[in-house]
Amino acid sequence: MTTQSKRTEVQLDDLFPSSPTEAITETDAELERVVDGAELPVLLASIAAATGDLSWLGVGLEPPHPPADLTPCPHGGMTEDQQAQARKLALAGLRELAERRITTVSVLPPEHVDAILGYLTGGREEWHPSLKHELNLAPDKGGAPDWRFADLAGDRDYSVLIVGAGVGGIAAAHRFSQAGVPITVVESAAELGGTWAKNRYPGVRLDTPTFGYSYSFAQRGDWPHQFAEGHEILEYLRDVAVRAGLTDKIEFSTTLVRARWSDADGRWHVTTRDSAGVERERTFSAIVSAVGQLDRPNIPDFAGAEDFRGVTMHTQEWRDDVDWTGARVAVIGTGASAYQIVPAAIADGVGELVLFQRSAPWMLPAPTYHDKVTEAFSWLRRKVPHYAQWYRLWVILLGIPGRTHSVTAEEGWPGAPLSVSARNQAVRDELVRRLSAQLEGRPDLLAHAIPDYPPGAKRMLRDNGVWAAALRSSRTTLVTSGIDHFTPRGIVDGDGVEHVVDIVVFATGFKPSDYLEGIEVIGRGGLELHEYWAGDARAHACVTVPGFPSFFMIYGPNIGGVSAGSLHFMLERAAEYAVKAVRRVLEEGAAAIDVLPAALDRFVAWVDRGNRRMSWGQPYVRSWYKNSHGRVSQIWPYTNADYWDVTETVRDEDHVFLR
C-alpha cells in the first residue's frame, strides 16, 4: 500500500501538540492482543491517516451505527464478520507502521478528511462540518479565528470583558486572544476552573466519557481514567490556561456586580467588586458572560434547620476539615452529586448513612465508570500517530445521535407517564431488570429504586453497581417519606422518625434557571435583563438577547444536551459565535451588534418544538430542566451538528448594528 496524496503542512490548532510516537517493536502475537483491545474503526482511521493510504479503511467495513438504547455498540455496530476482517487489516496496518517507521502524521488533504469521516460516520455527510471542528488533521478545522484585531480595528479603543474562568470562560478567553482582541477576565473565585474548582466532594468525577469532555484546541491524549476524576479535570483546565497564556489576564476574587449599556458612547459601563468589597468602575465594548449554569446552590428551606448543632454543607461547599469516618451522616438528595458521594461515604467508612430520597435516579450501564484507560488504549496512544485524537473524535461522533431516539415521545403513547414511546418503554424494562438483579432479595429497596418517570426525563447517571451496593449496606437507611423538620440532634422524617446524625450533606442541586442571578444587567432603554426575562430566560442561538447589545452568554439558556452531544462543543461554539459577532462589529465600524426580537422568537419557537418532543418536555414531568413557567429553558433538544449550523454564521438579517 502506498501514499496516494501529498500532505498539507500547517500549524495545528491544539495546545497539546502530538509528539512523535514510539517505535513499534512488538511481535505479531503481542500486536494481536493490542488489536483485540482496540476500537477498530478508530484504529483503521488512524492507520489510514498516518500512512496516507485510504485502502486501509477496507471495503464494506463502514460501521453501521445502529441506534444505541443504553450504551454505544462496540466498533460502531460492526458485525462479527466485519470485526474479523477489520482485525486482520489492522494487524497488517500496524506492521506497515513498524516497517516504515511512521511516528508522526501531518494535516490531511481535504479529500482524505472527507473519506475518513465518511468511513467513520457510515456516510452521514451532514455530520462532517461539526466533526471537522474537532479534527486537528482537517485543513479547514474552523474553530480558531482567521482574522486579527489589529488588521480590522487598528488602534481602535475596543475591549471585551469575560465574566468567569471556568470551562466556558477559558474557551472564550482563548478564542478572543487568538484573534488578538483585548480582553479582561474576572473570576469571582480565588482560582480558575469553575465548577471543577468548587466541587471537591469525595467521589466527584465526570459522568460522561473523558475524551468527550475536552477542548477541540487542547486535545490531551494521556488521560488516566475513562471517566476523569474531578481533580484531573481541574488540573487540565489549569494547564490549558497556562499553555494559552491566559492566567495573567484573569482578575481573581473579582465579581461583576452591575453592567449598564450607554447609548451615549456605545459601551458597557460595569461595576466590579473585589474580595475586600472595593468596587471599581470601568467600560468595555462587549461583555461575554461565562457564568456557569450549575453554580448557585439550592438548599430548600427546611423547618428548624438553624437549630441543628452538627455540621452542614452543600456539595459545592465541601468542608475539607470534616472527617466523616465513623460519623453518622445524612445525605439529602439522590441526584448526580449524591450518586457519587453516597458510595464514597460507605467506602470511606462512615458509621451510619441516612439517605433522603425524593425521587429515584435512572442509571445508564457503565461498567468501566471507575476504571483507568485500558492497556491497549495506552499502547495505541504511544505507538500509533494521533490515535488518541481519533479516539476523541470517535467519542464525539457517537454522541451526535446519542440516545435521542430512545427519549423521543410518541404522540398519544398509552404508557405515559412511565414511558414516552415503545423504545423508551424497552429501555425502562431493561433498566428495571438491571435494578432487580442488583437489589435481588431486597424488595424493600427495589420498590423505591425504580423511578416513577420516563427514562431520560431527568439526568441519567452512570451505573457500575456501586449505588445499589451502597443502598444494600447495613450502614445505610433509605428514607422516602420526606423531611418534616430538623432538630438539634438531626432530622425528623415525614413518618415522624428522628434520625440522629452528626453531618448533613445537602446534595440538593442548584438553581439553573436563574441565569445571571446576582448581576444587574441594564440594556437599551434602561431595561434590566431579569425584568425582560421575567423568569423565562431566552436567548438567540443560546447566546444573545434583544436590547442588550454585544452581550454574549457562553452558558446561556438551552445550552447543554442530556441525551446527545458534548457540552464542551456547545460552549466552544457559543464562544466562537461571540468572536464572529465581534468581527462583524469591527468590519462594520459599528459600536455594537444587537439581535432582533423576531430572530429570537423564531429561534425559541424552534427550540421549544424540539423540547416538547422529548421525554423531559412532557407536561407531566417535573425537573430542573424546566423553569418556573414550565418551559424547558436549560436543555438543548437537538444535536451538536444542529448547533454547529446555528452558530456557523452571524446573520446580518437577524441583527442591527449600532453606530
Long-range contacts (C-beta under 8 A, 24 or more apart in sequence): 1-51, 1-53, 1-55, 1-56, 1-96, 2-53, 3-51, 3-52, 3-53, 4-52, 4-53, 4-54, 5-52, 5-109, 5-111, 5-112, 6-109, 7-52, 7-106, 7-107, 7-108, 7-109, 8-106, 8-107, 8-108, 8-109, 8-139, 9-106, 9-107, 10-107, 10-139, 12-107, 12-136, 12-137, 13-136, 13-141, 13-143, 13-144, 13-216, 13-217, 14-136, 14-217, 14-218, 14-219, 15-215, 15-217, 15-218, 15-240, 15-243, 15-244, 16-218, 16-219, 16-220, 16-221, 16-243, 18-104, 18-105, 18-136, 18-221, 18-385, 18-386, 18-388, 18-389, 20-103, 20-104, 20-385, 21-103, 21-104, 21-382, 21-383, 21-384, 21-385, 22-103, 22-382, 22-383, 23-98, 23-101, 23-103, 23-383, 24-94, 24-97, 24-98, 24-383, 25-98, 28-91, 28-95, 31-91, 31-94, 31-95, 32-87, 32-91, 33-376, 34-94, 34-376, 34-379, 34-380, 35-87, 35-90, 35-91, 35-94, 36-87, 36-376, 37-374, 37-375, 37-376, 37-377, 38-90, 38-376, 38-377, 38-380, 39-74, 39-75, 39-391, 39-394, 40-75, 40-78, 40-83, 40-86, 40-87, 40-90, 41-75, 41-76, 41-78, 41-86, 41-119, 41-120, 41-394, 42-387, 42-390, 42-391, 42-394, 43-90, 43-93, 43-380, 43-384, 43-387, 44-86, 44-89, 44-90, 44-93, 44-119, 45-116, 45-119, 45-120, 45-390, 46-380, 46-384, 46-385, 46-386, 46-387, 46-390, 47-90, 47-93, 47-94, 47-96, 47-97, 47-384, 48-93, 48-112, 48-116, 48-119, 49-105, 49-108, 49-112, 49-116, 49-137, 49-385, 49-386, 49-390, 50-97, 50-102, 50-105, 50-384, 50-385, 50-386, 51-93, 51-96, 51-97, 51-100, 51-102, 52-108, 52-112, 54-112, 54-115, 54-116, 56-89, 56-93, 57-115, 57-116, 57-119, 58-85, 58-86, 58-89, 61-85, 61-86, 61-89, 61-119, 62-118, 62-119, 62-122, 62-123, 63-120, 63-122, 64-122, 65-121, 65-122, 65-124, 65-398, 65-401, 67-401, 67-405, 67-406, 67-423, 68-398, 68-401, 68-402, 68-403, 68-406, 69-403, 69-406, 69-423, 69-426, 69-427, 69-430, 70-364, 70-365, 70-403, 70-427, 70-430, 70-431, 71-364, 71-365, 71-366, 72-398, 76-120, 76-122, 76-398, 94-383, 94-384, 97-383, 97-384, 97-385, 102-385, 103-385, 104-385, 105-137, 105-385, 105-386, 106-137, 107-136, 107-137, 107-138, 107-139, 108-137, 108-138, 108-139, 109-139, 110-138, 110-139, 110-140, 113-137, 113-138, 113-139, 120-393, 120-394, 120-397, 121-397, 126-641, 127-397, 127-400, 127-641, 129-641, 129-644, 129-645, 129-648, 130-400, 130-569, 130-640, 130-641, 130-643, 130-644, 131-393, 131-396, 131-397, 133-216, 133-569, 133-572, 133-573, 133-644, 134-216, 134-392, 134-393, 134-396, 134-569, 135-389, 135-393, 136-219, 136-386, 136-389, 137-386, 137-389, 141-216, 143-175, 143-216, 143-217, 143-572, 143-576, 144-175, 144-178, 144-217, 145-175, 145-178, 145-179, 145-576, 145-579, 145-580, 145-583, 147-179, 147-583, 148-179, 148-180, 149-179, 149-180, 149-181, 149-182, 149-586, 150-180, 152-583, 152-586, 152-587, 153-586, 156-586, 157-285, 158-182, 158-285, 158-586, 159-183, 159-184, 159-284, 159-285, 160-184, 160-284, 160-285, 160-286, 160-287, 160-288, 160-582, 161-185, 161-186, 161-256, 161-268, 161-270, 161-284, 161-286, 161-287, 161-288, 162-186, 162-287, 162-288, 162-290, 163-256, 163-287, 163-288, 163-289, 163-290, 163-291, 163-519, 164-188, 164-194, 164-289, 164-290, 164-291, 164-292, 164-554, 165-189, 165-192, 165-193, 165-194, 165-241, 165-246, 165-250, 165-252, 165-290, 166-192, 166-193, 166-194, 166-195, 166-196, 166-197, 166-237, 166-290, 166-292, 167-194, 167-195, 167-196, 167-237, 167-567, 167-568, 167-571, 168-194, 168-290, 168-292, 168-554, 168-555, 168-571, 168-574, 168-575, 169-194, 169-288, 169-290, 169-554, 170-215, 170-237, 170-240, 170-241, 170-244, 170-246, 171-215, 171-290, 171-554, 171-568, 171-571, 171-572, 171-575, 172-288, 172-290, 172-554, 172-575, 172-578, 172-579, 173-244, 173-246, 173-249, 173-250, 174-215, 174-217, 174-240, 174-244, 174-246, 175-572, 175-575, 175-576, 175-579, 176-288, 176-575, 176-578, 176-579, 176-582, 177-244, 177-245, 177-246, 177-249, 179-579, 179-582, 179-583, 181-579, 181-582, 183-249, 184-249, 184-251, 184-284, 185-246, 185-249, 185-250, 185-251, 186-250, 186-251, 186-254, 186-255, 186-256, 186-272, 187-250, 187-251, 187-252, 187-253, 187-254, 188-253, 188-254, 188-255, 188-256, 189-252, 189-253, 190-252, 190-253, 190-275, 191-252, 192-237, 192-238, 192-241, 192-247, 192-250, 192-252, 193-233, 193-234, 193-237, 193-238, 194-237, 194-292, 194-295, 195-292, 195-294, 195-295, 195-316, 196-230, 196-233, 196-234, 196-237, 197-234, 198-295, 198-316, 198-317, 199-230, 199-315, 199-316, 199-318, 199-337, 200-230, 200-231, 200-318, 200-320, 201-315, 201-318, 201-337, 201-340, 201-341, 201-344, 201-505, 202-340, 202-341, 202-344, 202-345, 202-348, 203-340, 203-341, 203-343, 203-344, 204-229, 204-230, 204-337, 204-340, 205-229, 205-230, 205-340, 205-370, 206-233, 207-336, 207-461, 207-462, 208-566, 208-567, 209-395, 211-388, 211-391, 211-392, 211-395, 211-396, 212-392, 212-395, 212-396, 212-399, 212-566, 212-568, 213-566, 213-567, 213-568, 214-392, 214-568, 215-240, 215-568, 215-572, 216-568, 216-569, 216-572, 217-572, 218-243, 218-244, 219-388, 219-389, 219-392, 221-381, 221-387, 221-388, 221-389, 221-392, 222-381, 222-388, 223-373, 224-372, 224-373, 225-370, 225-371, 225-372, 225-373, 226-368, 226-369, 226-371, 226-372, 226-373, 227-366, 227-368, 227-369, 227-370, 227-462, 256-519, 257-519, 257-520, 258-519, 258-520, 258-521, 258-522, 259-287, 259-519, 259-520, 259-521, 259-522, 259-551, 260-520, 260-522, 261-522, 261-523, 261-524, 261-548, 261-549, 261-551, 263-524, 263-658, 266-549, 266-591, 266-592, 266-658, 266-659, 267-591, 268-550, 268-551, 285-550, 285-585, 285-591, 285-592, 286-550, 286-551, 286-552, 286-578, 286-582, 286-585, 286-592, 287-550, 287-551, 287-552, 288-552, 288-553, 288-554, 288-575, 288-578, 289-516, 289-519, 289-551, 289-552, 289-553, 289-554, 289-555, 289-556, 290-554, 290-555, 290-575, 291-515, 291-516, 291-519, 291-555, 292-555, 293-510, 293-512, 293-515, 293-555, 293-559, 293-560, 293-634, 294-509, 294-510, 294-512, 295-510, 296-510, 296-511, 296-514, 296-517, 296-518, 297-506, 297-508, 297-509, 297-510, 297-511, 298-508, 298-509, 298-510, 298-511, 299-506, 299-508, 300-508, 302-483, 302-485, 302-486, 303-484, 303-485, 303-486, 304-485, 304-486, 304-487, 305-486, 306-486, 307-486, 307-487, 307-488, 308-486, 308-487, 308-488, 308-489, 308-490, 308-491, 308-504, 309-488, 309-489, 310-489, 310-490, 310-501, 310-502, 310-503, 310-504, 311-502, 311-503, 311-504, 312-503, 312-504, 312-505, 312-506, 313-503, 313-504, 313-505, 313-506, 314-505, 314-506, 314-508, 315-341, 315-505, 315-506, 315-507, 316-510, 322-503, 324-348, 324-350, 324-502, 324-503, 325-349, 325-350, 326-350, 326-351, 327-351, 327-501, 327-502, 327-503, 328-352, 328-354, 328-490, 328-500, 328-501, 328-502, 328-503, 329-353, 329-354, 329-501, 329-502, 329-503, 329-504, 329-505, 330-354, 330-355, 330-356, 330-490, 330-491, 330-499, 330-501, 330-503, 330-504, 330-505, 331-355, 331-356, 331-505, 331-507, 332-356, 332-483, 332-504, 332-505, 332-506, 332-507, 332-508, 333-357, 333-358, 333-506, 333-507, 333-508, 333-509, 334-358, 334-359, 334-360, 334-361, 334-507, 335-361, 335-459, 335-507, 335-509, 336-459, 336-461, 337-507, 337-509, 338-505, 338-507, 339-363, 339-461, 339-462, 339-467, 341-505, 341-507, 342-467, 342-470, 342-476, 343-466, 343-467, 343-469, 343-470, 345-470, 346-469, 346-470, 346-473, 346-475, 346-476, 350-475, 351-475, 352-475, 352-477, 352-501, 353-470, 353-473, 353-475, 353-476, 353-477, 354-476, 354-477, 354-479, 354-491, 354-499, 354-501, 355-471, 355-476, 355-477, 355-478, 355-479, 356-479, 356-482, 356-483, 356-491, 356-493, 357-448, 357-478, 357-479, 357-480, 358-480, 358-482, 359-451, 359-452, 359-453, 359-458, 360-448, 360-449, 360-450, 360-451, 360-452, 361-451, 361-458, 361-459, 361-460, 361-461, 362-431, 362-451, 362-455, 362-456, 362-458, 362-460, 362-461, 363-431, 363-460, 363-461, 363-462, 363-463, 363-467, 364-460, 364-461, 364-462, 364-463, 365-434, 365-463, 365-464, 366-462, 366-463, 366-464, 367-464, 367-465, 368-464, 369-462, 369-463, 369-464, 369-466, 370-464, 370-466, 396-566, 396-569, 396-640, 399-561, 399-564, 399-565, 399-566, 399-640, 400-564, 400-565, 400-639, 400-640, 400-641, 401-564, 401-639, 402-561, 402-563, 402-564, 402-565, 402-639, 403-456, 403-563, 403-564, 404-563, 404-564, 404-639, 406-455, 406-456, 406-563, 407-454, 407-455, 407-456, 407-457, 407-563, 407-614, 407-615, 407-616, 408-613, 408-614, 408-615, 409-613, 409-614, 409-615, 409-617, 409-618, 416-454, 416-618, 416-620, 417-452, 417-453, 417-454, 417-618, 417-620, 417-621, 418-452, 418-453, 418-454, 419-454, 419-455, 420-454, 420-456, 420-457, 420-615, 420-618, 424-454, 424-455, 424-456, 424-615, 427-455, 427-456, 428-454, 428-455, 431-455, 434-463, 435-468, 438-465, 438-468, 438-469, 439-468, 439-471, 439-472, 442-471, 442-472, 445-471, 445-472, 445-478, 448-478, 448-480, 453-621, 454-615, 454-618, 454-621, 455-615, 456-562, 456-563, 456-614, 456-615, 456-616, 457-615, 457-616, 457-618, 457-621, 457-623, 458-616, 458-621, 458-623, 458-625, 459-562, 459-623, 460-562, 509-624, 510-624, 512-624, 512-634, 513-537, 513-624, 513-626, 513-627, 513-628, 513-633, 513-634, 515-553, 515-556, 515-557, 516-553, 521-548, 521-551, 523-547, 523-548, 523-549, 523-551, 524-548, 524-549, 524-594, 535-627, 535-628, 535-629, 536-627, 536-628, 536-629, 536-631, 536-633, 537-627, 537-633, 538-600, 538-604, 538-633, 539-600, 540-595, 540-599, 540-600, 540-603, 540-604, 540-654, 541-574, 541-577, 541-603, 541-646, 541-647, 542-570, 542-574, 542-636, 542-643, 542-646, 543-574, 543-577, 543-578, 543-647, 544-581, 544-594, 544-595, 544-600, 545-595, 545-600, 546-594, 546-595, 546-596, 546-597, 546-600, 547-594, 548-594, 549-591, 549-592, 549-593, 549-594, 549-658, 550-581, 550-582, 550-585, 550-592, 550-593, 550-594, 552-577, 552-578, 552-581, 554-578, 557-633, 557-634, 558-607, 558-632, 558-633, 558-634, 558-635, 558-636, 559-636, 560-634, 560-635, 560-636, 561-635, 561-636, 561-639, 561-640, 562-616, 562-625, 562-635, 563-614, 564-639, 564-640, 565-636, 565-639, 565-640, 565-643, 566-640, 569-640, 569-643, 570-636, 570-640, 570-643, 573-643, 573-644, 573-647, 574-647, 576-647, 577-647, 577-650, 580-649, 580-650, 581-650, 581-655, 584-650, 584-652, 584-655, 584-657, 585-657, 588-657, 590-657, 590-658, 590-659, 591-658, 591-659, 592-657, 592-658, 593-650, 593-655, 593-656, 593-657, 593-658, 594-655, 594-656, 594-657, 594-658, 595-654, 595-655, 596-654, 596-655, 596-656, 598-654, 599-651, 599-654, 599-655, 603-646, 607-636, 607-637, 607-638, 608-632, 610-637, 610-638, 611-635, 611-637, 613-637
